[in-house]
Amino acid sequence: MLASSRLPKAACGRRALHARRPSHASIRSSRMTVASVASPVPEGTKVKVTADVTISHVARLGDYSLKGQEGEVMKDVSVHKDQPTNATMPLRCKFVINNDGADVKVIAHLAEDEVEML
């Protein structure tokens, strides 16, 4: 193959793809700002489950209803790097459940309408 028939590096391969992408600044400017969404729930906030939420991912508990349980928010993922996310269950909550005299720690992802802030 002749060297003169080759395309310049900027016109082929990965570099050509990067050259055609819009700048990140234009993408960020089109997104919603944090001020337009609800403020995130602070970590450590006490919550009580008001909806009938059944968990089954803890083997020692089997199918267990969290309704009426009190716990605390470990993290709220509704905002990440000052941008809103589309998480359907943004609250990561920790519960300590007494099961036959032994405390079992349970972490569950819940929606804001499933809990009541205490």
PyMOL commands that set and color helices and strands:
alter all, ss='L'
color gray80, all
select helices_A, chain A and resi 3-5+9-11+13-20+24-30+34-36+112-114
alter helices_A, ss='H'
color red, helices_A
select strands_A, chain A and resi 46-49+54-55+64-65+70-76+79-80+83-84+91-99+102-110+115-117
alter strands_A, ss='S'
color yellow, strands_A
deselect
rebuild
show_as cartoon
